[in-house]
């Protein structure tokens, strides 16, 4: 009840103060951001009290107060706050890279690759087959021949296999889980960020041989994609070296320094046309693993202590941007896609875990792979550029499924961590 009263007071205060500012002023966007952060945080606390991940509350808060709900956070405000969301995901990517240690890579590398291989393959086949079965009931397949339907179904499946390091990190940060399920799930989603971009690029190139691009379409160059990925690793390594030097000789105001690195990284990535998330993942990984153990640990702990506001910002804005009307209107096709994808991830992960000799872990790891965000949104925009006519239809359906997967994945992953004993819950097993 106390949280609900706080939410009411925040909303009332926003409605009273906003009219005092000039229309479109930066102060209004800052006020809106402050309101959204506090409101989403309160909803997150309510969700936590109900046994749900806080990230689900942040998303729900964004939906409730965004254009689809009370419209306290308008569509224009969401557009104006996009740089804030970009900075938040940059910080999450840097922290995710710093959480992955070389010792874990050596220990779990074979397991991660086997799980990822089987899970991606099975999900690609299952989602493609489902979409072919749905056929013309999907707006982007309507009026096409069998070969064209197969090609665009496969392209959609290339988006469907993408995971979300942001959701994984948010749940791990909230729960403090550091056991084998947590480490392996994080390793799989981080490695998959590289693999799925390559897979999507190859898939798009093949699809365009079957379904030619329409007028005004933008091409995808193999050379540009190679630079986008390879350059991201090189630039990220250089940025990680700068961080390691700072930790070695200065080691002051570590969280503010991390914010500066994330902001600078996002700008550098845009100027050099490299993949920003991969670049910051590489920077975080290198800075953690080449620095002295105490230095890297100090930076990581400083970021972890301050991670909550970052997750609130990112997921609250993501929730506010969700198109709930599309999800509500298209549920007969969205629900089967979400369920078949989740089942395929589960089956592929368990098969890969058995192949790797860790069958017990397969029962839980798959839950950390269900959520989607980040790279998936960017690649869906590439589809709209490649296919100006049908691309927006593909993106609309995909983003609707992404919203469902984002919430479902967070809930499943937290429950799996609790069941596996890697986090402590009231009356549950002791955390490892």
N, C-alpha and C positions, 0 to 999 in steps of 0.2 A: 504493500500500500504506500509506503514511504517513497518508493521509486516512482510510482504513478503520480503522486503529488508533485514530485520534482519535475517530472515530464510536463505536467500541466502548467507549472509555474514558468518553466523554460519557454514553452510555446506562447504563453500569455505575454511574457517579457519581450519575446521576439516581435510579436504583433504590435506591441506598444512602441518599441524603439525604432523599428525599420522605417516607419513613415517620417521620422524626424530627419533621416538622411536624404541626400540628393539621389535621384534615380541613376542607377548604374555606377555609383561611386564605389571605389575599392573598399571603403570602410564597410559598405553593406555586405560585400562578399566575405570580408573577414568576420563580420558579425554572424553571417549565415553559417560559415565554417565552424565558428565557436559553438553556436547553437547545435549544429549537427553532431559535433564531437561529443558534447555533453549528453545530448539526447540519446545517441547511439550507445554511448557508454552505459547509460542507465538501463536501456533495453538489454544490453549485454549482461548486466548484473542480474536482471530478472531472468534471462535465459539460463544463466549459470545456476540460479536458485532452483530452476526446474530440471536441472541435470543435463542441460544442453550446452554445447560449446558456446563461448561468448561470441565467436565470430558469427554464429547464426543470429544472435541478438543484434550485432552491428548491422548485418545485412537487413534484418527485419526493421530496425530503426530507420535505415535509409529508405526502405520501401514505404514505411508508414508516413514519414515526413517529407518524402519526395513528391514529384509530379503525380505519381500513381496513387498517392494517399492524400495527405492534408495540403500538399503543395506549399508547405512552409519553406522548402528548398526547391526553387523553381528550376525549370530546364535551363534558363539563361545562367542561373547561378552555378549549375553543374558544369556548364561549358566554361564559365570563367574560372572555376576551381580545378580544371583539368591539370594545370601545372603542379598543383598540390598532390593530386593523385599520382602523377608521374614521379614526383620526388619520393612519395611513400613507397611505391613499388621498387624504386631504385634502392632505397634503404633495405627493403625486405630481401632483394636479390643479393646485396652485399652481405647481409647477415646470414643468409642461407649458405653462401659460399664459405663464410668463416666457420660455419658449423660443421663443414665436411673436412675431416682431417685425413691426411695422407695415410695414416695407420689404418683408418677405416676403409679407405679405398683399396689398400693392399689386401686387407682381410676379407672384404666383402665384394671385391671387384667381380669375381667370377659369378657369384650369386646374383648380383645386380644385373649383369649382362644376360644371364640365362632367363631370369624372370622377365626382364624387359623384352627380350626377343619373343618369347612365347605369348606374353600378354598383348604386345602390339599386333602380332600376326593374327591371333584369334579375334581381337576386337575389330581389326580391319575387315576380316571376312564376315563376321557376324553382323556388323552395322551395314556393310554393303548389301548383304543378302536381305536384311530387313527392309532397307529402303527400296530395293528392287521389288519386294513383295508388296510394299505400300503403293508403288508405282505412281499413277497420275493423281492419287490423293495428296501427294506432296506438290505444292505449287511450282517448285522449280523443275519438276520432272514432267509436268503436264504437256501433252502434245509432242513428246519426243519419241523416237524409235528406241528399240531395245538396246542397241549399242550406246547410244547417247545417254540413255537412262543409267546404264551400267557405269559409264565414265563419270557422270556427275555424282552418282551414289558413292563411288570410290573416292571422289574428291571430298565429299562431305565426311566420309569415314576417316580421311587423313586429318581432318580437324577434330573428329570425335576422339581420337586416340591421345590427344594432348592432355597433360595433367597440370597440376597447380602447385608449384613450390610455395606460393604465398599462403594458401590454405594450410598446407602441411606445416609450414613454419609457425603460423598463427596458433594452431592446435598444440604443437610441441612447446611453444613459448608459454602458453597458458597452463599446460599440464606439467611442464618440467620433465617430460618423459625423455630418457636417454638410453633405453634398453635396445636390444637387437631389432625389435619390430620398428621402433622409431628411427634408428640409424639406417636400417635397410630401406624403409619407405622413403626417407629423405634422399638417400643415394639414388634410388630409382627415379624419382621425379626430377632430380637435378640432371642426371645423365640423359633422361628422356627429352629435356629441353633442347639439347643439341640434336639428338636423333630425329625428333619429330619435324624440326625445321628442314633437315635434309630430306626426310621422307615426303613432306609436303611439297617441297620444290620439285623433286623427281616426279611425284604424282601429278602435279599441275602440268608439268611438261608433257607427260604421257596423255593426260586428258585433253590437252589442246590439240593433239594430233587427231583425236576422234571428234571433238566438239570445238571447231574453230572459234576463236574469239570474235566478238562482234565489233562494230564500228566504235572507235574511241577507246578500245581496250589498251591496256598498258602491258608491255612484254616483260618477261622475267629472264634476265641474263644469268647464265651459269657463272660467268666471271664475277658479276656483281654479288651473287649469293655466296660465292667462295670467299670474296673479300669480307662480306658482311659477317660471316662466321669465323674465318681464320683471322681477320683483322680484329674481331672482338676479343679473341683469345690473346693476341699479341698486345693490343692496347690495354686489356685488362691486366696482363702480367706486368706491364710497365707501371700501371696505376697501383697495383699491389706492391711493387717495389718501393714506390714513394711512401705508401702507408707503412711498410716495414722500417724504412729509414726514420720516419717520424716517431714511430714507437721506440726505436733504438736510442734516439738522441733527445727527444722532447717528452713525449708521453704525458701531455697536459690536455685537459678538456676533451677527453676521448670521444664522447658522444657528439659534441659539436663538430669535432674534426670529422667524424664519420658522416654527419649530415653534409658537410662541405664536400667531402669526397663523392658522396652519392649525387649531389647536385652538379658538381663539376663533371662527373662521369656521364650523367644524362646529357649534358651540353656537348661534351666531346663526342659521344656516340652519334648525336645528331649531325655534328659538323663533319665527322669522318665517315658517316653512313655505315656504321657497324651496329650489330645487334646489341642494344643497351643492357638487356638482362643477362645475356651470356657474358658480356664484358665485365659487369659488376660481380657476377658469380665467380669469374676467374680472378678478379681483383681480391675479393674476400677470401677465396681459397688460398691464393698465394700469400697474402699478408698473414694469414693464420699459420701457414705451414713453413714459411721461411723466417718468421720472427722468432725471437727467443720465446720459449713456452710461457713464461710469465707475462711477456709483452702482449702476445696474441690473446692470451686468456683475459688480460685486463681490458682490451678493446672489446672482446666478445661479451664479457660480463657487463660492461658499460652500456652496450647496445641492447642487451637482453633486458636490463633494468628499465630501459626507456622505450622498449618495443611496443608496449600497450597502446600509447597514443598513435603510433604509426599504423598499427593494425586497425584501430578505430577509424582513422581517416580513410584508409584505402577501402575497407569493406563497407563503410557507411556510404561513401560516394558511389561504390559499385552497386549497392542496393538501391540508392536513389535513381541511378541510371537504368535500372531494370524496367523492361516494358511488360508490365503485369497484364495488360489487356491482351497482348499477343499470346502470352502463356495461357491465360484463361480461355481464350477463344480457340486455341489449337491443341488443347490437352489430349484429344483422341489420338493424335499422331506423336505428340511429345512424350507421353508416358511410355509407349512401347519402345521408343528410341532410348530413353533414359534407362529403362529396365534391362533391355537387351545389352546395352553397353556395359552396365554394371555386372551383369551375369558373365559376359565375355571377359571382362577384366578379372573377375573372381576365378573363372576357370583357367584362364591363361596364367595368372599368377600362381595358382596352386600347382599347375603343371610344371611351370618353371622352377618353383621351389622344390618340387620332388626331383626334378632333373639336377638341381644344385645340391641335393642331399639335405634340405632343411624343410621337410614337408609340414612340420608343425607350424613354422613361421608363415607358411602360405595361407593358413586359415585366417590370418590377421592382416598381413601386408597389403592385400588387395584393397582394403578400405581406405588406405592412404593415397590410392591412385584414382579414386572416383571423381574428386573435385576438379574443376577447371577454372582457369582465370589467366590473366597476364598474356602470354604469348598467343594463346588461342584467339583472343580478341584481335590482335594485330594481324594474324594470318587470315582471319575471316575477312578483314578489310582488303587484303590482297585479292581475294576471290572476287570482290565487288569491282576491283580495278580490272581484273582479267576478263570478267563477264559482266559488262554494264547492264545487260537486260536481266539475266537470271541470277547474277551474283548477289544482288541485294535480297532476293528471295531466299537464297541459301543462307546468307548471313542472318536474316531475321529468324529463321527456324533454328539455326545453330545457337544464336545468342539466347533464345528462349530455353533450349535444352541446357545451355551453360549455366543459366540462373538456377535451374533445378539441381544440376549436378553440384554446384557450389555449396548449396545448403545440405543436400543429402550426403555429400562426401565428408563434410566437417562432422556431421552427427555420427556417421558410421565409424570414422577414424577415432574419434574420442571414445566411443563405446568399445572399440577393439582394443585400444590401449588399456582401458580399464579391465577388460576381460583377461587380457594377457598378463596383468599384474604389473605393468610398467608405470601406472599412476595409481595413487591411493584414493579410493572412494570410500564413503562411509559404509562400513560393514563389508567392504571388499577386501581383496588380497593386498598384501603389503607391497608397496612400490619397490621396483628393483633399481 
